Amino acid sequence: MGHKPETQTQAIDAEAWLRTNGLRATHGRISIVRLLDASPVPLTLAEIHEKVRAKGCDFATVFRFVSILEEKELVQRVAWIDGTTRHEICAKDGHHHHHYLICRTCHKVEPIDECVVERFEDQIAKERGYAGLSHSLQLSGVCPQCQKPKTAKTAKQRKPS
């Protein structure tokens, strides 16, 4: 059973969500929650800061608040395929993972809604007595657009004169 795209498109009421989870709803925090909720891909702390600094959030504030969200299990840390650490809001449908297909050439990221790993995860949890298992999955390849041959015009531009 995978993620349901229709649940992913309904935006969180950031202010209410923060209060429901016992957190103060400041302008900066609301901006961070809205950003994480709207982003189709996990974001680095630097990316989050870049997009919310106009709201008066310095990097330390972003770092502290994202850490609080992680402790409360409202945001999860994702070890991205390029070696960066990224953060994403936990899925609204109760699942705590997302899957992505990433182009190695242009770095386009496409979310994958299906999850073929959940049954395996359940089996491992039962066999080994673990609780609260979660996972993330990122596949990389070359997207159809990047597989297209370069045009003659592009090839001429690269030729040394």
Buried (B, 14 or more C-beta within 10 A) or exposed (E): EEBEEEEBEEEBBBBEBBEEEEBEBBEBBBBBBBBBBEBEBBBBBEBBBEBBBEBEBEEEBBEEBBBBBBEEEBBBBBEBBEEBEBBBBBBBBEBBBBBBBBBEEEEEBBEBEEBEBBEEBEEBEEEEEEEEEEEBBBEBEEBEEEEEEEEEEEEEEEEEE
